[in-house]
């Protein structure tokens, strides 16, 4: 998939990164900070897709398709982000820049809470 129709990306989700801040007692607290809000398609994986994705990352349950943003350039860093959609949390496990064309990005994610 190298192009995506606008109607396909029908879910608005927030991409967040974890950071550390100091509270009023001087203790370090981990918080999640919004980086960007994007239109996306969130698809639960099943069957062959799930098997194929789990070869790369064992805990994958969903794939999230988004348009490329510069934020997704370093795939190792993106794997430490999470995505929020209507109260659901998706922990990003891997990021694939389709054909290295900087057009479409597939995020492999597991749904559930992430400490922080």
Rosetta blueprint (number, residue, H / E / L):
1 X L
2 X L
3 X L
4 X L
5 X L
6 X H
7 X H
8 X H
9 X L
10 X L
11 X E
12 X E
13 X E
14 X E
15 X E
16 X E
17 X E
18 X E
19 X E
20 X E
21 X E
22 X E
23 X L
24 X L
25 X L
26 X L
27 X L
28 X E
29 X E
30 X E
31 X E
32 X E
33 X E
34 X E
35 X E
36 X E
37 X E
38 X E
39 X E
40 X E
41 X E
42 X E
43 X E
44 X E
45 X L
46 X L
47 X H
48 X H
49 X H
50 X H
51 X H
52 X H
53 X H
54 X H
55 X H
56 X H
57 X L
58 X L
59 X L
60 X L
61 X L
62 X E
63 X E
64 X E
65 X E
66 X E
67 X E
68 X L
69 X L
70 X H
71 X H
72 X H
73 X L
74 X L
75 X H
76 X H
77 X H
78 X H
79 X L
80 X L
81 X L
82 X E
83 X E
84 X E
85 X E
86 X L
87 X L
88 X E
89 X E
90 X E
91 X E
92 X E
93 X E
94 X E
95 X E
96 X E
97 X E
98 X H
99 X H
100 X H
101 X L
102 X L
103 X L
104 X E
105 X E
106 X E
107 X E
108 X E
109 X E
110 X E
111 X E
112 X L
113 X L
114 X L
115 X L
116 X L
